Amino acid sequence: EPEVTQTPSHQVTQMGQEVILRCVPISNHLYFYWYRQILGQKVEFLVSFYNNEISEKSEIFDDQFSVERPDGSNFTLKIRSTKLEDSAMYFCASSEVGGSGNEQFFGPGTRLTVL
Amino acid sequence: AQTVTQSQPEMSVQEAETVTLSCTYDTSESNYYLFWYKQPPSRQMILVIRQEAYKQQNATENRFSVNFQKAAKSFSLKISDSQLGDTAMYFCAFMSPVRAGKSTFGDGTTLTVKP
């Protein structure tokens, strides 16, 4: 069964460093998303992406964040200068269609620890 | 903005019994989608069940069913014949068709199934 994959599973970085979280969505999906979950808290939407453009972003997704689909398979989330409060689980998701209630398939997550 | 409220932070149930998890939401939209996700200790987000707001019939997936009350903006999840593997955090989520697939999650309910 096709699945969303994410690498790395755990990333440790120093405050102020740049990190890139990688995701490979399901191959025929057109919509891509990033969510984050601070430990013990709810899952929060960061951004949705379609046709090489951001479709929607939350107030969390400030200038420190960017997303890219550098090739036909990867979807990345970059955090330019990490802060302690960026420590969280980051989930990538993809869906065939956006906004019509299609199931979003989530990856296993990347745990980001900022020291 | 949409909000999703799960008023039960923790619940427990005996194996083989039935449990109901509550969720309420707030929106001014008439068409939307509601989801229940399961997040076991592995942290992977797994879709349990989905409901389309324009459908009056409550969704059912094997042992999982929902009680969708549109006027009351209520969307509860019933788990019948609870199994040990149902132990997980359960999130209720709302998706608007006009928000490019953005899902808004509740705070979650930790369910423990006891042998």
Chai-1 contact restraints between the chains, C-beta under 6 A:
chainA,res_idxA,chainB,res_idxB,connection_type,confidence,min_distance_angstrom,max_distance_angstrom,comment,restraint_id
A,Y31,B,G101,contact,1.0,0.0,6.0,A-B,restraint_1
A,K42,B,F105,contact,1.0,0.0,6.0,A-B,restraint_2
A,K42,B,D107,contact,1.0,0.0,6.0,A-B,restraint_3
A,V43,B,F105,contact,1.0,0.0,6.0,A-B,restraint_4
A,F45,B,K102,contact,1.0,0.0,6.0,A-B,restraint_5
A,S48,B,A100,contact,1.0,0.0,6.0,A-B,restraint_6
A,S48,B,G101,contact,1.0,0.0,6.0,A-B,restraint_7
A,S48,B,K102,contact,1.0,0.0,6.0,A-B,restraint_8
A,S55,B,A100,contact,1.0,0.0,6.0,A-B,restraint_9
A,E56,B,R99,contact,1.0,0.0,6.0,A-B,restraint_10
A,E56,B,A100,contact,1.0,0.0,6.0,A-B,restraint_11
A,E56,B,K102,contact,1.0,0.0,6.0,A-B,restraint_12
A,G98,B,A100,contact,1.0,0.0,6.0,A-B,restraint_13
A,G98,B,G101,contact,1.0,0.0,6.0,A-B,restraint_14
A,G99,B,P97,contact,1.0,0.0,6.0,A-B,restraint_15
A,G99,B,A100,contact,1.0,0.0,6.0,A-B,restraint_16
A,G99,B,G101,contact,1.0,0.0,6.0,A-B,restraint_17
A,S100,B,P97,contact,1.0,0.0,6.0,A-B,restraint_18
A,G101,B,Y33,contact,1.0,0.0,6.0,A-B,restraint_19
A,G101,B,E52,contact,1.0,0.0,6.0,A-B,restraint_20
A,E103,B,L47,contact,1.0,0.0,6.0,A-B,restraint_21
A,F106,B,M45,contact,1.0,0.0,6.0,A-B,restraint_22
A,P108,B,Q44,contact,1.0,0.0,6.0,A-B,restraint_23
A,G109,B,R43,contact,1.0,0.0,6.0,A-B,restraint_24
